[in-house]
Amino acid sequence: MFMVMVKVLVDIRPSLVALPFHRAFTRPVVEIDGVEWPARWGTTEVSVEAGAHEMAVFFRYKGQRAARLGVGTEELTVHSDAGAQPRVMARLGPRNGSSFKVESV
């Protein structure tokens, strides 16, 4: 069976106040249907099959392998016939302990 893969752009940003801290000490991660994709602050491109997906965005301190800090989730539906590339915004709040707000745009 032929699978249609679609590239999704995920724009991941901390608050401006915390930006220097996060760039120096943390790494974001995108998880789609339980599979983790290393990401970066800014725009990350992830290829997924067309259809419905469960997406989570979180961060880890550099060197950690298991922590899931600031987790935000979103149900993502990707269409194979879409003319425009699907985009997701993930914004981390300014306070310590904030979680990501994740939404399709």
N, C-alpha and C positions, 0 to 999 in steps of 0.2 A: 504494500500500500504506500502511496506517495504522500509524504508529509510536507506541508507548506510551512517553511520557517519564516518568521517575520522579525525584523530587527526593531527593538523597542528602545527608545532613548529615555534614560532615567536621570533626571537632573537632581542631584543630591547636594543640599547646602545646610550648613549650620547657621545659627543666627550670626549677624555681623559682629556682635559683641564677643562671641566665642570662637570666631573664625581662626584667629592665630593659634589658639590652644588646640583646636581640633586638627588643624593642618600639621601641627608639630607632633601630637601625641596619639592620634586616633586614625583608624581606617574604617570607612563605611563598607557594608556588605549588603548585597541584594540577594534575597532568597525567593526563588520561584518554585512552587510545588515541592518544597523541601530540599531543593538543590541550591547550594550557596554559590554565588558568583562574587569574586573579589571586585570591589568597586573603588572609586576615588571621589574625592570632593570635587564637584563639578558635574560634568556629563559622562555617563557610562552607557555603553551600548550592550544590550543583551539580546541574544537570538532565542526566540521561543516558537513553539508550534502555534498555529492559529487555534483559537478556542478560548475557553475559560481557564483562568489560573488564579491561584492564591499567592499574593506577593507580600513580602515583608522587607522592610529596610531597617537596619540597625547599625550600630558601630561597636568596635572593639578597640581597646588600647593596643598599640603596636606591640607585638610579641604574644598577645593572648590568642588562643585558638578556639575557645569555647564560649566566651561571654557573649551575651546578646543584650546590649544596652540601648535604651531609647527606642525600643521596637515600635514600629508603626506598620499597619497592615492595610491592604486594599484588595478587593476582588477586581481582577483585570481580565477583560475580554478583548482578545486580539482577533481582528478580521483579516483574512488573507487577501481580500479584494479591496482593501482600503487604499485610496490614492495617496494619502498623507501618511508619513511615518508616525506610529503611535508614540505618545510622549507621556511620561509620568513625572510629577513633581513630588519630591520628598524634602520637607522642611523641618529642621530640628529646632525646637523652642530654645529660648535664651537661658532658661534656668537649669541648674544642675538637677538631673532627674527628669527633664523634659523628654517627651517622646517625639518621634517623627510624625508629621501629618503627611500622609501619602494620598495623592489623588491623580486620576487621569485627567489630562488636559487636551 
